[in-house]
Amino acid sequence: MNRIEIKSGVCNGKPVIRGTRITVQTVLSYLSAGDTIEDVLLGHAQLSRKDVLACLEYARRLSEMHTTVELAS
């Protein structure tokens, strides 16, 4: 997880891809909207495939937390 960093002075403390101001949330939003990894890379030339995969890994780890939230339907 050395590709993801959290700094209070960068993007309000949201997790970002190291050395950028691109948030993990931004990358995941593109992917969840149906964009491919290649689409994300075309839109953000400074990112690598490993950066995008690190965002997915970050999300996977968060999903393993033992907290349950009921979503409204």
CHARMM-style PDB file with segment names, atoms N, HN, CA, C and O in Angstrom:
ATOM      1  N   MET     1       0.816  -1.190   0.000  1.00  0.00      PROA
ATOM      2  CA  MET     1       0.000   0.000   0.000  1.00  0.00      PROA
ATOM      3  C   MET     1       0.863   1.259   0.000  1.00  0.00      PROA
ATOM      4  O   MET     1       0.417   2.309   0.464  1.00  0.00      PROA
ATOM      5  N   ASN     2       2.068   1.174  -0.503  1.00  0.00      PROA
ATOM      6  HN  ASN     2       2.430   0.322  -0.879  1.00  0.00      PROA
ATOM      7  CA  ASN     2       2.939   2.343  -0.526  1.00  0.00      PROA
ATOM      8  C   ASN     2       2.572   3.341  -1.624  1.00  0.00      PROA
ATOM      9  O   ASN     2       3.198   4.396  -1.724  1.00  0.00      PROA
ATOM     10  N   ARG     3       1.581   3.032  -2.438  1.00  0.00      PROA
ATOM     11  HN  ARG     3       1.072   2.175  -2.357  1.00  0.00      PROA
ATOM     12  CA  ARG     3       1.143   3.948  -3.492  1.00  0.00      PROA
ATOM     13  C   ARG     3       0.032   4.887  -3.022  1.00  0.00      PROA
ATOM     14  O   ARG     3      -0.284   5.861  -3.704  1.00  0.00      PROA
ATOM     15  N   ILE     4      -0.552   4.604  -1.877  1.00  0.00      PROA
ATOM     16  HN  ILE     4      -0.295   3.813  -1.322  1.00  0.00      PROA
ATOM     17  CA  ILE     4      -1.635   5.421  -1.339  1.00  0.00      PROA
ATOM     18  C   ILE     4      -1.118   6.146  -0.104  1.00  0.00      PROA
ATOM     19  O   ILE     4      -0.458   5.551   0.748  1.00  0.00      PROA
ATOM     20  N   GLU     5      -1.427   7.442  -0.017  1.00  0.00      PROA
ATOM     21  HN  GLU     5      -1.963   7.925  -0.709  1.00  0.00      PROA
ATOM     22  CA  GLU     5      -1.004   8.200   1.157  1.00  0.00      PROA
ATOM     23  C   GLU     5      -2.145   9.090   1.641  1.00  0.00      PROA
ATOM     24  O   GLU     5      -3.035   9.468   0.880  1.00  0.00      PROA
ATOM     25  N   ILE     6      -2.088   9.405   2.913  1.00  0.00      PROA
ATOM     26  HN  ILE     6      -1.365   9.097   3.531  1.00  0.00      PROA
ATOM     27  CA  ILE     6      -3.060  10.304   3.523  1.00  0.00      PROA
ATOM     28  C   ILE     6      -2.275  11.379   4.258  1.00  0.00      PROA
ATOM     29  O   ILE     6      -1.490  11.087   5.161  1.00  0.00      PROA
ATOM     30  N   LYS     7      -2.499  12.625   3.859  1.00  0.00      PROA
ATOM     31  HN  LYS     7      -3.137  12.862   3.126  1.00  0.00      PROA
ATOM     32  CA  LYS     7      -1.858  13.773   4.503  1.00  0.00      PROA
ATOM     33  C   LYS     7      -2.946  14.805   4.779  1.00  0.00      PROA
ATOM     34  O   LYS     7      -3.753  15.115   3.903  1.00  0.00      PROA
ATOM     35  N   SER     8      -2.962  15.324   5.975  1.00  0.00      PROA
ATOM     36  HN  SER     8      -2.306  15.073   6.687  1.00  0.00      PROA
ATOM     37  CA  SER     8      -4.032  16.254   6.357  1.00  0.00      PROA
ATOM     38  C   SER     8      -4.097  17.482   5.454  1.00  0.00      PROA
ATOM     39  O   SER     8      -5.180  18.038   5.267  1.00  0.00      PROA
ATOM     40  N   GLY     9      -2.989  17.917   4.896  1.00  0.00      PROA
ATOM     41  HN  GLY     9      -2.109  17.466   5.047  1.00  0.00      PROA
ATOM     42  CA  GLY     9      -2.980  19.112   4.057  1.00  0.00      PROA
ATOM     43  C   GLY     9      -3.226  18.865   2.582  1.00  0.00      PROA
ATOM     44  O   GLY     9      -3.205  19.805   1.787  1.00  0.00      PROA
ATOM     45  N   VAL    10      -3.460  17.621   2.204  1.00  0.00      PROA
ATOM     46  HN  VAL    10      -3.477  16.857   2.850  1.00  0.00      PROA
ATOM     47  CA  VAL    10      -3.685  17.282   0.792  1.00  0.00      PROA
ATOM     48  C   VAL    10      -5.092  16.730   0.641  1.00  0.00      PROA
ATOM     49  O   VAL    10      -5.444  15.724   1.257  1.00  0.00      PROA
ATOM     50  N   CYS    11      -5.887  17.388  -0.174  1.00  0.00      PROA
ATOM     51  HN  CYS    11      -5.601  18.205  -0.675  1.00  0.00      PROA
ATOM     52  CA  CYS    11      -7.263  16.943  -0.473  1.00  0.00      PROA
ATOM     53  C   CYS    11      -8.062  16.672   0.796  1.00  0.00      PROA
ATOM     54  O   CYS    11      -8.791  15.684   0.883  1.00  0.00      PROA
ATOM     55  N   ASN    12      -7.919  17.553   1.773  1.00  0.00      PROA
ATOM     56  HN  ASN    12      -7.327  18.356   1.702  1.00  0.00      PROA
ATOM     57  CA  ASN    12      -8.670  17.444   3.036  1.00  0.00      PROA
ATOM     58  C   ASN    12      -8.459  16.119   3.753  1.00  0.00      PROA
ATOM     59  O   ASN    12      -9.355  15.634   4.443  1.00  0.00      PROA
ATOM     60  N   GLY    13      -7.285  15.536   3.593  1.00  0.00      PROA
ATOM     61  HN  GLY    13      -6.556  15.930   3.032  1.00  0.00      PROA
ATOM     62  CA  GLY    13      -6.967  14.304   4.297  1.00  0.00      PROA
ATOM     63  C   GLY    13      -7.529  13.046   3.670  1.00  0.00      PROA
ATOM     64  O   GLY    13      -7.453  11.972   4.267  1.00  0.00      PROA
ATOM     65  N   LYS    14      -8.092  13.159   2.477  1.00  0.00      PROA
ATOM     66  HN  LYS    14      -8.153  14.032   1.992  1.00  0.00      PROA
ATOM     67  CA  LYS    14      -8.591  11.961   1.787  1.00  0.00      PROA
ATOM     68  C   LYS    14      -7.403  11.163   1.253  1.00  0.00      PROA
ATOM     69  O   LYS    14      -6.360  11.740   0.945  1.00  0.00      PROA
ATOM     70  N   PRO    15      -7.550   9.855   1.141  1.00  0.00      PROA
ATOM     71  CA  PRO    15      -6.462   9.056   0.568  1.00  0.00      PROA
ATOM     72  C   PRO    15      -6.250   9.418  -0.901  1.00  0.00      PROA
ATOM     73  O   PRO    15      -7.203   9.496  -1.676  1.00  0.00      PROA
ATOM     74  N   VAL    16      -5.002   9.636  -1.266  1.00  0.00      PROA
ATOM     75  HN  VAL    16      -4.228   9.573  -0.635  1.00  0.00      PROA
ATOM     76  CA  VAL    16      -4.645   9.982  -2.639  1.00  0.00      PROA
ATOM     77  C   VAL    16      -3.548   9.048  -3.133  1.00  0.00      PROA
ATOM     78  O   VAL    16      -2.893   8.358  -2.352  1.00  0.00      PROA
ATOM     79  N   ILE    17      -3.368   9.045  -4.431  1.00  0.00      PROA
ATOM     80  HN  ILE    17      -3.899   9.605  -5.066  1.00  0.00      PROA
ATOM     81  CA  ILE    17      -2.257   8.309  -5.003  1.00  0.00      PROA
ATOM     82  C   ILE    17      -0.998   9.131  -4.735  1.00  0.00      PROA
ATOM     83  O   ILE    17      -0.941  10.319  -5.052  1.00  0.00      PROA
ATOM     84  N   ARG    18      -0.011   8.495  -4.159  1.00  0.00      PROA
ATOM     85  HN  ARG    18      -0.057   7.529  -3.902  1.00  0.00      PROA
ATOM     86  CA  ARG    18       1.227   9.167  -3.718  1.00  0.00      PROA
ATOM     87  C   ARG    18       1.776  10.082  -4.810  1.00  0.00      PROA
ATOM     88  O   ARG    18       1.894   9.705  -5.975  1.00  0.00      PROA
ATOM     89  N   GLY    19       2.107  11.296  -4.383  1.00  0.00      PROA
ATOM     90  HN  GLY    19       2.011  11.603  -3.436  1.00  0.00      PROA
ATOM     91  CA  GLY    19       2.706  12.258  -5.298  1.00  0.00      PROA
ATOM     92  C   GLY    19       1.726  12.984  -6.197  1.00  0.00      PROA
ATOM     93  O   GLY    19       2.136  13.764  -7.057  1.00  0.00      PROA
ATOM     94  N   THR    20       0.430  12.737  -6.012  1.00  0.00      PROA
ATOM     95  HN  THR    20       0.097  12.103  -5.314  1.00  0.00      PROA
ATOM     96  CA  THR    20      -0.587  13.397  -6.828  1.00  0.00      PROA
ATOM     97  C   THR    20      -1.657  13.978  -5.907  1.00  0.00      PROA
ATOM     98  O   THR    20      -1.606  13.811  -4.688  1.00  0.00      PROA
ATOM     99  N   ARG    21      -2.608  14.648  -6.502  1.00  0.00      PROA
ATOM    100  HN  ARG    21      -2.650  14.783  -7.492  1.00  0.00      PROA
ATOM    101  CA  ARG    21      -3.793  15.102  -5.777  1.00  0.00      PROA
ATOM    102  C   ARG    21      -5.020  14.345  -6.308  1.00  0.00      PROA
ATOM    103  O   ARG    21      -6.149  14.826  -6.209  1.00  0.00      PROA
ATOM    104  N   ILE    22      -4.783  13.178  -6.862  1.00  0.00      PROA
ATOM    105  HN  ILE    22      -3.866  12.787  -6.943  1.00  0.00      PROA
ATOM    106  CA  ILE    22      -5.868  12.335  -7.376  1.00  0.00      PROA
ATOM    107  C   ILE    22      -6.288  11.398  -6.255  1.00  0.00      PROA
ATOM    108  O   ILE    22      -5.501  10.575  -5.788  1.00  0.00      PROA
ATOM    109  N   THR    23      -7.548  11.534  -5.826  1.00  0.00      PROA
ATOM    110  HN  THR    23      -8.187  12.203  -6.205  1.00  0.00      PROA
ATOM    111  CA  THR    23      -8.019  10.736  -4.701  1.00  0.00      PROA
ATOM    112  C   THR    23      -8.374   9.313  -5.139  1.00  0.00      PROA
ATOM    113  O   THR    23      -8.713   9.051  -6.293  1.00  0.00      PROA
ATOM    114  N   VAL    24      -8.279   8.428  -4.178  1.00  0.00      PROA
ATOM    115  HN  VAL    24      -8.003   8.641  -3.241  1.00  0.00      PROA
ATOM    116  CA  VAL    24      -8.728   7.050  -4.394  1.00  0.00      PROA
ATOM    117  C   VAL    24     -10.199   7.074  -4.795  1.00  0.00      PROA
ATOM    118  O   VAL    24     -10.621   6.319  -5.672  1.00  0.00      PROA
ATOM    119  N   GLN    25     -10.967   7.932  -4.160  1.00  0.00      PROA
ATOM    120  HN  GLN    25     -10.624   8.544  -3.448  1.00  0.00      PROA
ATOM    121  CA  GLN    25     -12.399   8.059  -4.460  1.00  0.00      PROA
ATOM    122  C   GLN    25     -12.627   8.405  -5.931  1.00  0.00      PROA
ATOM    123  O   GLN    25     -13.542   7.870  -6.558  1.00  0.00      PROA
ATOM    124  N   THR    26     -11.807   9.289  -6.481  1.00  0.00      PROA
ATOM    125  HN  THR    26     -11.064   9.723  -5.972  1.00  0.00      PROA
ATOM    126  CA  THR    26     -11.952   9.666  -7.885  1.00  0.00      PROA
ATOM    127  C   THR    26     -11.750   8.464  -8.788  1.00  0.00      PROA
ATOM    128  O   THR    26     -12.546   8.221  -9.695  1.00  0.00      PROA
ATOM    129  N   VAL    27     -10.695   7.719  -8.544  1.00  0.00      PROA
ATOM    130  HN  VAL    27     -10.049   7.916  -7.807  1.00  0.00      PROA
ATOM    131  CA  VAL    27     -10.403   6.543  -9.373  1.00  0.00      PROA
ATOM    132  C   VAL    27     -11.519   5.509  -9.238  1.00  0.00      PROA
ATOM    133  O   VAL    27     -11.967   4.946 -10.237  1.00  0.00      PROA
ATOM    134  N   LEU    28     -11.963   5.259  -8.018  1.00  0.00      PROA
ATOM    135  HN  LEU    28     -11.599   5.716  -7.207  1.00  0.00      PROA
ATOM    136  CA  LEU    28     -13.026   4.278  -7.813  1.00  0.00      PROA
ATOM    137  C   LEU    28     -14.340   4.737  -8.444  1.00  0.00      PROA
ATOM    138  O   LEU    28     -15.119   3.914  -8.924  1.00  0.00      PROA
ATOM    139  N   SER    29     -14.586   6.035  -8.445  1.00  0.00      PROA
ATOM    140  HN  SER    29     -13.953   6.704  -8.056  1.00  0.00      PROA
ATOM    141  CA  SER    29     -15.805   6.558  -9.077  1.00  0.00      PROA
ATOM    142  C   SER    29     -15.810   6.268 -10.572  1.00  0.00      PROA
ATOM    143  O   SER    29     -16.829   5.864 -11.131  1.00  0.00      PROA
ATOM    144  N   TYR    30     -14.668   6.476 -11.213  1.00  0.00      PROA
ATOM    145  HN  TYR    30     -13.840   6.805 -10.759  1.00  0.00      PROA
ATOM    146  CA  TYR    30     -14.577   6.157 -12.639  1.00  0.00      PROA
ATOM    147  C   TYR    30     -14.834   4.672 -12.889  1.00  0.00      PROA
ATOM    148  O   TYR    30     -15.611   4.303 -13.770  1.00  0.00      PROA
ATOM    149  N   LEU    31     -14.175   3.834 -12.106  1.00  0.00      PROA
ATOM    150  HN  LEU    31     -13.544   4.134 -11.391  1.00  0.00      PROA
ATOM    151  CA  LEU    31     -14.315   2.394 -12.305  1.00  0.00      PROA
ATOM    152  C   LEU    31     -15.737   1.927 -12.034  1.00  0.00      PROA
ATOM    153  O   LEU    31     -16.264   1.090 -12.767  1.00  0.00      PROA
ATOM    154  N   SER    32     -16.364   2.458 -10.989  1.00  0.00      PROA
ATOM    155  HN  SER    32     -15.936   3.138 -10.394  1.00  0.00      PROA
ATOM    156  CA  SER    32     -17.727   2.026 -10.662  1.00  0.00      PROA
ATOM    157  C   SER    32     -18.746   2.544 -11.680  1.00  0.00      PROA
ATOM    158  O   SER    32     -19.844   1.997 -11.786  1.00  0.00      PROA
ATOM    159  N   ALA    33     -18.391   3.590 -12.425  1.00  0.00      PROA
ATOM    160  HN  ALA    33     -17.499   4.034 -12.339  1.00  0.00      PROA
ATOM    161  CA  ALA    33     -19.271   4.103 -13.473  1.00  0.00      PROA
ATOM    162  C   ALA    33     -19.129   3.316 -14.772  1.00  0.00      PROA
ATOM    163  O   ALA    33     -19.853   3.557 -15.737  1.00  0.00      PROA
ATOM    164  N   GLY    34     -18.189   2.371 -14.785  1.00  0.00      PROA
ATOM    165  HN  GLY    34     -17.601   2.175 -14.000  1.00  0.00      PROA
ATOM    166  CA  GLY    34     -18.027   1.515 -15.955  1.00  0.00      PROA
ATOM    167  C   GLY    34     -16.792   1.786 -16.782  1.00  0.00      PROA
ATOM    168  O   GLY    34     -16.541   1.092 -17.768  1.00  0.00      PROA
ATOM    169  N   ASP    35     -16.007   2.795 -16.394  1.00  0.00      PROA
ATOM    170  HN  ASP    35     -16.211   3.359 -15.593  1.00  0.00      PROA
ATOM    171  CA  ASP    35     -14.762   3.042 -17.110  1.00  0.00      PROA
ATOM    172  C   ASP    35     -13.791   1.891 -16.858  1.00  0.00      PROA
ATOM    173  O   ASP    35     -13.812   1.267 -15.797  1.00  0.00      PROA
ATOM    174  N   THR    36     -12.958   1.625 -17.827  1.00  0.00      PROA
ATOM    175  HN  THR    36     -12.940   2.132 -18.689  1.00  0.00      PROA
ATOM    176  CA  THR    36     -11.937   0.590 -17.670  1.00  0.00      PROA
ATOM    177  C   THR    36     -10.683   1.214 -17.063  1.00  0.00      PROA
ATOM    178  O   THR    36     -10.558   2.436 -16.978  1.00  0.00      PROA
ATOM    179  N   ILE    37      -9.774   0.365 -16.650  1.00  0.00      PROA
ATOM    180  HN  ILE    37      -9.876  -0.627 -16.719  1.00  0.00      PROA
ATOM    181  CA  ILE    37      -8.491   0.866 -16.156  1.00  0.00      PROA
ATOM    182  C   ILE    37      -7.810   1.685 -17.253  1.00  0.00      PROA
ATOM    183  O   ILE    37      -7.203   2.719 -16.975  1.00  0.00      PROA
ATOM    184  N   GLU    38      -7.911   1.226 -18.482  1.00  0.00      PROA
ATOM    185  HN  GLU    38      -8.404   0.386 -18.708  1.00  0.00      PROA
ATOM    186  CA  GLU    38      -7.293   1.943 -19.591  1.00  0.00      PROA
ATOM    187  C   GLU    38      -7.909   3.326 -19.765  1.00  0.00      PROA
ATOM    188  O   GLU    38      -7.201   4.285 -20.073  1.00  0.00      PROA
ATOM    189  N   ASP    39      -9.245   3.440 -19.565  1.00  0.00      PROA
ATOM    190  HN  ASP    39      -9.820   2.661 -19.315  1.00  0.00      PROA
ATOM    191  CA  ASP    39      -9.909   4.748 -19.633  1.00  0.00      PROA
ATOM    192  C   ASP    39      -9.352   5.692 -18.573  1.00  0.00      PROA
ATOM    193  O   ASP    39      -9.079   6.860 -18.850  1.00  0.00      PROA
ATOM    194  N   VAL    40      -9.188   5.179 -17.368  1.00  0.00      PROA
ATOM    195  HN  VAL    40      -9.410   4.230 -17.143  1.00  0.00      PROA
ATOM    196  CA  VAL    40      -8.655   6.000 -16.269  1.00  0.00      PROA
ATOM    197  C   VAL    40      -7.242   6.458 -16.609  1.00  0.00      PROA
ATOM    198  O   VAL    40      -6.893   7.617 -16.386  1.00  0.00      PROA
ATOM    199  N   LEU    41      -6.442   5.569 -17.138  1.00  0.00      PROA
ATOM    200  HN  LEU    41      -6.725   4.628 -17.319  1.00  0.00      PROA
ATOM    201  CA  LEU    41      -5.057   5.915 -17.482  1.00  0.00      PROA
ATOM    202  C   LEU    41      -4.996   6.944 -18.605  1.00  0.00      PROA
ATOM    203  O   LEU    41      -4.114   7.803 -18.612  1.00  0.00      PROA
ATOM    204  N   LEU    42      -5.921   6.863 -19.548  1.00  0.00      PROA
ATOM    205  HN  LEU    42      -6.637   6.165 -19.542  1.00  0.00      PROA
ATOM    206  CA  LEU    42      -5.961   7.850 -20.626  1.00  0.00      PROA
ATOM    207  C   LEU    42      -6.317   9.236 -20.098  1.00  0.00      PROA
ATOM    208  O   LEU    42      -5.813  10.244 -20.593  1.00  0.00      PROA
ATOM    209  N   GLY    43      -7.183   9.280 -19.098  1.00  0.00      PROA
ATOM    210  HN  GLY    43      -7.592   8.461 -18.696  1.00  0.00      PROA
ATOM    211  CA  GLY    43      -7.594  10.547 -18.529  1.00  0.00      PROA
ATOM    212  C   GLY    43      -6.615  11.131 -17.529  1.00  0.00      PROA
ATOM    213  O   GLY    43      -6.670  12.322 -17.226  1.00  0.00      PROA
ATOM    214  N   HSD    44      -5.723  10.303 -17.017  1.00  0.00      PROA
ATOM    215  HN  HSD    44      -5.678   9.335 -17.264  1.00  0.00      PROA
ATOM    216  CA  HSD    44      -4.755  10.728 -15.998  1.00  0.00      PROA
ATOM    217  C   HSD    44      -3.394  10.130 -16.348  1.00  0.00      PROA
ATOM    218  O   HSD    44      -3.003   9.083 -15.833  1.00  0.00      PROA
ATOM    219  N   ALA    45      -2.699  10.812 -17.223  1.00  0.00      PROA
ATOM    220  HN  ALA    45      -3.017  11.662 -17.642  1.00  0.00      PROA
ATOM    221  CA  ALA    45      -1.445  10.286 -17.768  1.00  0.00      PROA
ATOM    222  C   ALA    45      -0.381  10.028 -16.701  1.00  0.00      PROA
ATOM    223  O   ALA    45       0.517   9.213 -16.910  1.00  0.00      PROA
ATOM    224  N   GLN    46      -0.476  10.719 -15.553  1.00  0.00      PROA
ATOM    225  HN  GLN    46      -1.206  11.380 -15.383  1.00  0.00      PROA
ATOM    226  CA  GLN    46       0.543  10.538 -14.507  1.00  0.00      PROA
ATOM    227  C   GLN    46       0.333   9.258 -13.703  1.00  0.00      PROA
ATOM    228  O   GLN    46       1.188   8.896 -12.895  1.00  0.00      PROA
ATOM    229  N   LEU    47      -0.785   8.571 -13.909  1.00  0.00      PROA
ATOM    230  HN  LEU    47      -1.479   8.865 -14.566  1.00  0.00      PROA
ATOM    231  CA  LEU    47      -1.058   7.332 -13.176  1.00  0.00      PROA
ATOM    232  C   LEU    47      -0.542   6.120 -13.939  1.00  0.00      PROA
ATOM    233  O   LEU    47      -0.402   6.140 -15.162  1.00  0.00      PROA
ATOM    234  N   SER    48      -0.267   5.073 -13.185  1.00  0.00      PROA
ATOM    235  HN  SER    48      -0.380   5.057 -12.191  1.00  0.00      PROA
ATOM    236  CA  SER    48       0.106   3.794 -13.781  1.00  0.00      PROA
ATOM    237  C   SER    48      -0.971   2.769 -13.441  1.00  0.00      PROA
ATOM    238  O   SER    48      -1.820   2.995 -12.580  1.00  0.00      PROA
ATOM    239  N   ARG    49      -0.914   1.666 -14.122  1.00  0.00      PROA
ATOM    240  HN  ARG    49      -0.224   1.482 -14.822  1.00  0.00      PROA
ATOM    241  CA  ARG    49      -1.848   0.573 -13.840  1.00  0.00      PROA
ATOM    242  C   ARG    49      -1.732   0.146 -12.374  1.00  0.00      PROA
ATOM    243  O   ARG    49      -2.739  -0.160 -11.734  1.00  0.00      PROA
ATOM    244  N   LYS    50      -0.518   0.127 -11.848  1.00  0.00      PROA
ATOM    245  HN  LYS    50       0.300   0.375 -12.368  1.00  0.00      PROA
ATOM    246  CA  LYS    50      -0.314  -0.255 -10.452  1.00  0.00      PROA
ATOM    247  C   LYS    50      -0.994   0.726  -9.503  1.00  0.00      PROA
ATOM    248  O   LYS    50      -1.470   0.323  -8.442  1.00  0.00      PROA
ATOM    249  N   ASP    51      -1.048   2.004  -9.865  1.00  0.00      PROA
ATOM    250  HN  ASP    51      -0.662   2.332 -10.728  1.00  0.00      PROA
ATOM    251  CA  ASP    51      -1.738   2.992  -9.035  1.00  0.00      PROA
ATOM    252  C   ASP    51      -3.236   2.677  -8.964  1.00  0.00      PROA
ATOM    253  O   ASP    51      -3.835   2.712  -7.889  1.00  0.00      PROA
ATOM    254  N   VAL    52      -3.828   2.373 -10.110  1.00  0.00      PROA
ATOM    255  HN  VAL    52      -3.341   2.346 -10.983  1.00  0.00      PROA
ATOM    256  CA  VAL    52      -5.262   2.061 -10.155  1.00  0.00      PROA
ATOM    257  C   VAL    52      -5.539   0.786  -9.365  1.00  0.00      PROA
ATOM    258  O   VAL    52      -6.518   0.716  -8.623  1.00  0.00      PROA
ATOM    259  N   LEU    53      -4.694  -0.207  -9.519  1.00  0.00      PROA
ATOM    260  HN  LEU    53      -3.898  -0.150 -10.122  1.00  0.00      PROA
ATOM    261  CA  LEU    53      -4.869  -1.457  -8.776  1.00  0.00      PROA
ATOM    262  C   LEU    53      -4.697  -1.222  -7.272  1.00  0.00      PROA
ATOM    263  O   LEU    53      -5.352  -1.880  -6.463  1.00  0.00      PROA
ATOM    264  N   ALA    54      -3.830  -0.301  -6.903  1.00  0.00      PROA
ATOM    265  HN  ALA    54      -3.298   0.233  -7.561  1.00  0.00      PROA
ATOM    266  CA  ALA    54      -3.655   0.034  -5.482  1.00  0.00      PROA
ATOM    267  C   ALA    54      -4.931   0.643  -4.917  1.00  0.00      PROA
ATOM    268  O   ALA    54      -5.270   0.404  -3.758  1.00  0.00      PROA
ATOM    269  N   CYS    55      -5.640   1.426  -5.719  1.00  0.00      PROA
ATOM    270  HN  CYS    55      -5.365   1.620  -6.660  1.00  0.00      PROA
ATOM    271  CA  CYS    55      -6.927   1.984  -5.273  1.00  0.00      PROA
ATOM    272  C   CYS    55      -7.934   0.866  -5.021  1.00  0.00      PROA
ATOM    273  O   CYS    55      -8.667   0.898  -4.033  1.00  0.00      PROA
ATOM    274  N   LEU    56      -7.970  -0.104  -5.897  1.00  0.00      PROA
ATOM    275  HN  LEU    56      -7.374  -0.131  -6.700  1.00  0.00      PROA
ATOM    276  CA  LEU    56      -8.872  -1.246  -5.700  1.00  0.00      PROA
ATOM    277  C   LEU    56      -8.489  -2.039  -4.457  1.00  0.00      PROA
ATOM    278  O   LEU    56      -9.360  -2.478  -3.706  1.00  0.00      PROA
ATOM    279  N   GLU    57      -7.207  -2.223  -4.242  1.00  0.00      PROA
ATOM    280  HN  GLU    57      -6.500  -1.867  -4.853  1.00  0.00      PROA
ATOM    281  CA  GLU    57      -6.737  -2.935  -3.051  1.00  0.00      PROA
ATOM    282  C   GLU    57      -7.098  -2.159  -1.788  1.00  0.00      PROA
ATOM    283  O   GLU    57      -7.492  -2.752  -0.784  1.00  0.00      PROA
ATOM    284  N   TYR    58      -6.965  -0.848  -1.836  1.00  0.00      PROA
ATOM    285  HN  TYR    58      -6.645  -0.366  -2.651  1.00  0.00      PROA
ATOM    286  CA  TYR    58      -7.329  -0.005  -0.696  1.00  0.00      PROA
ATOM    287  C   TYR    58      -8.821  -0.197  -0.370  1.00  0.00      PROA
ATOM    288  O   TYR    58      -9.191  -0.369   0.791  1.00  0.00      PROA
ATOM    289  N   ALA    59      -9.657  -0.166  -1.393  1.00  0.00      PROA
ATOM    290  HN  ALA    59      -9.356  -0.026  -2.337  1.00  0.00      PROA
ATOM    291  CA  ALA    59     -11.099  -0.355  -1.196  1.00  0.00      PROA
ATOM    292  C   ALA    59     -11.397  -1.749  -0.655  1.00  0.00      PROA
ATOM    293  O   ALA    59     -12.261  -1.911   0.207  1.00  0.00      PROA
ATOM    294  N   ARG    60     -10.691  -2.743  -1.152  1.00  0.00      PROA
ATOM    295  HN  ARG    60      -9.989  -2.611  -1.852  1.00  0.00      PROA
ATOM    296  CA  ARG    60     -10.906  -4.115  -0.669  1.00  0.00      PROA
ATOM    297  C   ARG    60     -10.589  -4.204   0.814  1.00  0.00      PROA
ATOM    298  O   ARG    60     -11.337  -4.809   1.583  1.00  0.00      PROA
ATOM    299  N   ARG    61      -9.491  -3.607   1.207  1.00  0.00      PROA
ATOM    300  HN  ARG    61      -8.883  -3.116   0.583  1.00  0.00      PROA
ATOM    301  CA  ARG    61      -9.108  -3.651   2.625  1.00  0.00      PROA
ATOM    302  C   ARG    61     -10.129  -2.935   3.497  1.00  0.00      PROA
ATOM    303  O   ARG    61     -10.444  -3.396   4.594  1.00  0.00      PROA
ATOM    304  N   LEU    62     -10.641  -1.818   3.016  1.00  0.00      PROA
ATOM    305  HN  LEU    62     -10.385  -1.443   2.125  1.00  0.00      PROA
ATOM    306  CA  LEU    62     -11.671  -1.108   3.783  1.00  0.00      PROA
ATOM    307  C   LEU    62     -12.930  -1.955   3.931  1.00  0.00      PROA
ATOM    308  O   LEU    62     -13.593  -1.912   4.967  1.00  0.00      PROA
ATOM    309  N   SER    63     -13.255  -2.720   2.901  1.00  0.00      PROA
ATOM    310  HN  SER    63     -12.716  -2.755   2.060  1.00  0.00      PROA
ATOM    311  CA  SER    63     -14.468  -3.533   2.950  1.00  0.00      PROA
ATOM    312  C   SER    63     -14.357  -4.676   3.954  1.00  0.00      PROA
ATOM    313  O   SER    63     -15.368  -5.260   4.343  1.00  0.00      PROA
ATOM    314  N   GLU    64     -13.139  -4.997   4.372  1.00  0.00      PROA
ATOM    315  HN  GLU    64     -12.318  -4.522   4.056  1.00  0.00      PROA
ATOM    316  CA  GLU    64     -12.946  -6.068   5.337  1.00  0.00      PROA
ATOM    317  C   GLU    64     -13.144  -5.614   6.783  1.00  0.00      PROA
ATOM    318  O   GLU    64     -13.107  -6.425   7.708  1.00  0.00      PROA
ATOM    319  N   MET    65     -13.354  -4.316   6.965  1.00  0.00      PROA
ATOM    320  HN  MET    65     -13.385  -3.657   6.214  1.00  0.00      PROA
ATOM    321  CA  MET    65     -13.581  -3.825   8.323  1.00  0.00      PROA
ATOM    322  C   MET    65     -14.864  -4.448   8.868  1.00  0.00      PROA
ATOM    323  O   MET    65     -15.778  -4.762   8.105  1.00  0.00      PROA
ATOM    324  N   HSD    66     -14.930  -4.622  10.148  1.00  0.00      PROA
ATOM    325  HN  HSD    66     -14.188  -4.368  10.768  1.00  0.00      PROA
ATOM    326  CA  HSD    66     -16.056  -5.332  10.759  1.00  0.00      PROA
ATOM    327  C   HSD    66     -17.158  -4.373  11.202  1.00  0.00      PROA
ATOM    328  O   HSD    66     -17.675  -4.477  12.313  1.00  0.00      PROA
ATOM    329  N   THR    67     -17.503  -3.455  10.334  1.00  0.00      PROA
ATOM    330  HN  THR    67     -17.082  -3.370   9.430  1.00  0.00      PROA
ATOM    331  CA  THR    67     -18.581  -2.523  10.611  1.00  0.00      PROA
ATOM    332  C   THR    67     -19.698  -2.780   9.619  1.00  0.00      PROA
ATOM    333  O   THR    67     -19.443  -2.988   8.432  1.00  0.00      PROA
ATOM    334  N   THR    68     -20.914  -2.767  10.087  1.00  0.00      PROA
ATOM    335  HN  THR    68     -21.121  -2.597  11.051  1.00  0.00      PROA
ATOM    336  CA  THR    68     -22.062  -2.979   9.235  1.00  0.00      PROA
ATOM    337  C   THR    68     -22.862  -1.695   9.151  1.00  0.00      PROA
ATOM    338  O   THR    68     -23.156  -1.057  10.162  1.00  0.00      PROA
ATOM    339  N   VAL    69     -23.210  -1.328   7.926  1.00  0.00      PROA
ATOM    340  HN  VAL    69     -22.972  -1.847   7.105  1.00  0.00      PROA
ATOM    341  CA  VAL    69     -24.031  -0.146   7.687  1.00  0.00      PROA
ATOM    342  C   VAL    69     -25.207  -0.573   6.842  1.00  0.00      PROA
ATOM    343  O   VAL    69     -25.024  -1.161   5.775  1.00  0.00      PROA
ATOM    344  N   GLU    70     -26.410  -0.288   7.299  1.00  0.00      PROA
ATOM    345  HN  GLU    70     -26.559   0.189   8.165  1.00  0.00      PROA
ATOM    346  CA  GLU    70     -27.596  -0.618   6.515  1.00  0.00      PROA
ATOM    347  C   GLU    70     -27.861   0.507   5.539  1.00  0.00      PROA
ATOM    348  O   GLU    70     -27.946   1.671   5.930  1.00  0.00      PROA
ATOM    349  N   LEU    71     -27.993   0.158   4.262  1.00  0.00      PROA
ATOM    350  HN  LEU    71     -27.924  -0.787   3.945  1.00  0.00      PROA
ATOM    351  CA  LEU    71     -28.239   1.136   3.224  1.00  0.00      PROA
ATOM    352  C   LEU    71     -29.733   1.276   2.987  1.00  0.00      PROA
ATOM    353  O   LEU    71     -30.456   0.279   2.970  1.00  0.00      PROA
ATOM    354  N   ALA    72     -30.195   2.489   2.805  1.00  0.00      PROA
ATOM    355  HN  ALA    72     -29.608   3.298   2.819  1.00  0.00      PROA
ATOM    356  CA  ALA    72     -31.607   2.722   2.490  1.00  0.00      PROA
ATOM    357  C   ALA    72     -31.850   2.304   1.051  1.00  0.00      PROA
ATOM    358  O   ALA    72     -30.993   2.487   0.187  1.00  0.00      PROA
ATOM    359  N   SER    73     -33.020   1.743   0.802  1.00  0.00      PROA
ATOM    360  HN  SER    73     -33.716   1.594   1.505  1.00  0.00      PROA
ATOM    361  CA  SER    73     -33.304   1.334  -0.576  1.00  0.00      PROA
ATOM    362  C   SER    73     -34.268   2.248  -1.262  1.00  0.00      PROA
ATOM    363  OT1 SER    73     -34.603   2.032  -2.426  1.00  0.00      PROA
TER     364      SER     73
END
